[in-house]
Amino acid sequence: MRINNNQATPVRLHHQDIKEVDKFVYLGSVVSKNGGADEDIQRPIWNSASLSPHNKIRIFNTNVKSVLLYGSETWKVTKRNTKKLQTFVNKCLINIMKIK
């Protein structure tokens, strides 16, 4: 795969052309020719039956919370902001655990 490259010459390894693809999976993420992450973002991970609730919560805690709270040490802590953050976390956990 060539990302943002218009070169048409085939890539060779040991005197053989390497097959060019439009997308592939690397470390569990879809790498596509256009360089976007649309497929990973649209993947319904919380509805996936292949992951246990325990693993979904681990993914949430390690990935979603870390992005959500990045730079939070510089935020002014107020009851309103704390409540907003806790509401978001609760909604995510309710969605993950499929609680109605």
N, C-alpha and C positions, 0 to 999 in steps of 0.2 A: 504494500500500500504506500502510496505517496500522498502526503498531505500538503496542499497548497503548492503543487509542483506540476508543471505542464510538460515535463520531459517525457518523451515517448520511448526512449531507448530502454529495453528490458534490463533488469538487474540480473547479473549472472553470478553463480557460485559454483566453483569446480566445473567450469565449462558447461553449465546447465542454466537455462533461464528459470528464474523463480516466478511462480504463478502470482499474479497480482489480484488482490481481493478488494472488495469495497468496504468490508468491515470484518472484525474478528474480536474475540473475547480475550482480554489479558488481565490477570489478577481479578477476575470476576466483573470487570467493567468492559463495556462495549466500546471499542475504538473504531470510529468510522472515518471514511475518506474525507468528509467535510470538516473533520476535527471537532465536531460538536459532541455534547454529552446528552443530547435529547433522549436517546433510548434509555440511558441509565436514570435520567430524571423521571421519565414516564413509567418506569418499571414499578408495578404495584407491589412493592416489597412487604408492606404491612398486611396485604391480603394473601401473600404467598403461603401455600400449605407446606412448602418444602423447608421452611424455617420454623423452629419451635418458638413459642412466646418468650422463652428465656433468651434466645439468641436475638430476637427482635428488640427486646429491651436493652440488651448489650449494645446493639448497633445504634439504637437511639441515644443511649448514654455516651457512647464514645464518639459518635459522628454528629448527630443533630445538636446535642447540648453544647459540644465544644464550639461549633460554628455559631450557635445562638449567643453564647456567652463570651465570644472573642472580644477582648477589649473591655469587658465589663468592670475590670478593676478601676477604670477611670470614670465610670458612671456615678452620678449622684444617686444614692440609694434612698428611694421614697417608698411609702406604702403602696402608692398607685403603680409604680414600675414593678415592684415585687409582686403585686397581685396580677399584673398583666403577664409577667413571665410564668408565674405559677399556673395561671389559667391555660396558657399555651401548652405547658408541660402536661397538665392534666388531660387536656383534649387529645394530645398525641397518645398518651398512655391508654386512654379510653378507646381510641381507635385501634391501637395495637392489640389490646386485649379483647376487642370486639364486644365491649360492654354497651348495652343499649340503655 
